[in-house]
C-alpha cells in the first residue's frame, strides 16, 4: 500500500469517526441582570453529567465581564449573602447540578455590555476533568425564579 493511500485512508477514518461524546451537558440556560445599567448579572442552568466519573465546575469566564465566578447563597448572622465558591461545585456522575436564582449560579461582575432581553451572552464553563465548555446563554429578563427547568 502506498504512503499516500495509507494517509488518505487514515484521515478518512478520523474524519468519519464522531468525536468522543461530551459527558457534561449544559441545558436550560438563561441570564439576567437587575436593570440595563447594572454592572452585575447572573446565569442559571442545569449541568448534567451523563458520564461514569464525577466532575467539578471550578470556574467560568466571559468576554462581557472581567470577573466571572461561581456563587452560592449562604446564611451568615441571619442574613442571606452571595459568596464565591472558591473550590467549585461537584457534578457527580449520573446527576444534574442545578444553578438557579437564590442558590448556586454564575455571577458576572463589572459588565462591559448590558444584558438586554433576547441577547446571547457567551460563557465558558471550566470543569476539573471535562475542561472548558462554551455556551451562548440567552438573556431572559421575564423568566420567573421558581421551577428551574420547567419552562419558567
N, C-alpha and C positions, 0 to 999 in steps of 0.2 A: 504494500500500500504506500502511496506517495505521502510525503510530509504534508503537502497542501491538502490532500484529501482528508488525512487524519485530523488536521487542524480545523478544516471546514466541518467535518462530522462532529467533532468535539464542541465547536462553537454552536452548531445547530442543536445539540443536546442541551447545552447550557441555556440557550435562549428558549428552548421548548419546555424546560423544566420550570414549573412555577416556583417563585421564591418561597422560602420557608414561611409558613403561616405565622402571622403575628399572634402571640398568645395573650397580649393585652389589647382589649378593645375599648375605645373611648366612645361612649354613647350619650345621647340626650343632652348635648352641651348647650349652655346659654350663658350670656354675660349681661351684667347690668351695672349702672352707676347711679348714684342718687340724683344727679342733675347733669345737664350738658356741660356745665362748668366745673364739675367735680374733678379733683385731682387723684381720686382713688376709684377703683372699680373691682368687681369680683366675677369669677367664673365658677359655674356649677356643672356637675356632670356625673355620670356613672362610669366607673373604671372596672371593667370586667376582666378577670384573669381566668382564661379558659385552659391554661396550661397545668402541668403537674407540679410546678415549682412555685414556691412563694416568691413574691417580688416586693418592692418598696418604692413608693413615689418619693423621691428625695429632693426634687427641685422643679423649677419652671422658669421660663423666660419668654419675653415677647418684645417685638420692636416698638410697641405702643407705651412701654413704661420702663424706666431704668431699673426698677426694683420689682420683682415678682416673687412672691413667697407662698408657701403652703401655710394656711392659717386654720385655727380652730377657735372655738369659744370655750372659755373656762370661767368658772365662778371663783372670784377672789374677793374675800371680805363681803360676801353677799351681793356682789356686783358682777354681771357677766362682762368679760373682756375678751377682745380678739387678741390672740397671741400667735406668734410664729412657731411652727412645729419644726424645730431645727433638725430632728432626727428623721423627719419624713413620716409617711403613713404606710402601714402594712397593706399589701394587696395579696391576701392568702390565695393559694391555688384553689381554683374552683369557686371562688367567691367574688362578690362585687363590692367595691368601695364606693360609698355614696358621698359626693360632695354637694352640700345643699346649704341654703340660707339658714343661719342660726347654728350651723355645725362646721364641719370641715369644708374648706373652699380654697380656691386660688385667689390671691389678693394682688392687684396691680397698684403700685404706688408711684406717684409722680407722672400721671398720664400725660403723654405728649399729643394725644388725639382724643377727641370726645367720643364717648360711647353713644352713638345715635342709633335709634330703632332701625333694625334691618341690616346694619353694618356687620361685617365679619371681622373678627379680631384674630390674628394669627397667634397661636400659643404653642410653645414647645414644652412638653412634659418630660421630665427626666427621671428614669427608673434605674434602680440599682442594677438589675440584671438585663432588662429589655432595652436599655439605652434611651435615646431620645425619640419621642413620637410627637410629630407636629400635626395640629388640627386647626381648622378655621372655626372659631366659636361665634355663632350669631348673637348679636345684641338683641335682647328681648326685654324691653322695659315694662311690658304689660303682664308678664307671666306672674302668676301667684306663687307664693312661697311654699305652701303645703303640697304634699303629694308628689315630690320629685319623681320623674319617670312615669307619671300617669297623665301627661298632657297638660299639666298646669304651668 
